């Protein structure tokens, strides 16, 4: 149960104490956040980013992540309360992709775009605005961002079961979805090379599956000769009728029908395999030539 009141430092605020307050406000919409320069001795509530307690990071022995990035108040609060909002797995993912950078910025002064934007809510040097009112305004923005991100993470929880079922019922190398579902983190470690789904523009899209969740390198990128082409030009170069567009980075292919997209994918796989075989034999031939004695 989250207390009905919390205390943080007064004066100039940063993304760390703003997002900390936003998280607490999501957990308890009735919580009152008090700002000041000294924690009252008899204060009964959560204290963050001040006071050298559980949710502060200014003490000598402040907590550091395994990768060396120190926690700030937001990271400490998210570590404790994030899992109850989105589960342990996604809470760790959110910490890695969002919270870590914000914590690092607060601890080191490293530039961070969101932190910079939140900082702009502070009163200007010649402004007579109330800092506490400005803090609440910034907190409202941070709360909206967090609420939308948390809802997106909950959507991933709902998607996981559906994607895992489709992985079991489809046959590699093509995973076919009946609608777009977030899929990447559950497909990267499977034999699937492409994911196909209906496009909101009509027809179908296919995306290449990356070799890992942390890279854009694909298991089977589309042929270089297709990239950036569309319409009749793409059909002519690929030899596949019904293909509409191939992204110039080689990760996405669009087509008029499911069949045209599938044909394009199989053709892409054949071209990829041919290139691998040619490269292999070229390596063997070069080694033989290098070892010849004339």
Number of C-alpha atoms within 10 A of each C-alpha: 5 15 14 16 18 20 24 24 18 16 14 13 22 21 24 24 23 25 28 25 29 26 22 25 21 15 17 15 12 13 18 16 20 14 18 13 12 12 16 10 6 6 11 12 15 18 22 26 21 23 19 15 14 16 25 23 26 17 11 7 8 15 19 12 10 7 6 9 16 20 26 28 25 29 28 22 20 22 17 11 18 21 14 12 16 20 14 13 10 18 21 17 12 17 18 11 10 12 23 19 21 26 26 19 21 23 16 10 10 13 13 15 12 13 20 13 13 21 18 15 20 22 19 10 6 6 9 8 11 11 19 19 13 17 25 16 16 24 23 17 15 20 21 13 13 16 14 11 13 18 13 13 19 15 14 18 16 13 16 16 11 14 21 13 10 15 19 10 11 13 12 15 16 20 24 21 17 9 12 15 15 16 18 16 15 15 22 20 13 12 15 20 22 25 22 24 20 20 15 10 9 11 18 23 26 25 23 25 30 23 17 15 14 9 8 13 15 18 16 22 22 26 18 12 13 21 19 13 18 19 15 16 14 21 18 13 12 18 14 19 19 21 30 23 22 25 16 15 12 20 21 20 24 28 27 19 18 19 14 18 25 21 19 24 26 13 17 19 18 13 15 16 13 12 12 12 12 12 12 11 11 12 12 12 12 10 11 10 10 9 9 7 5 3
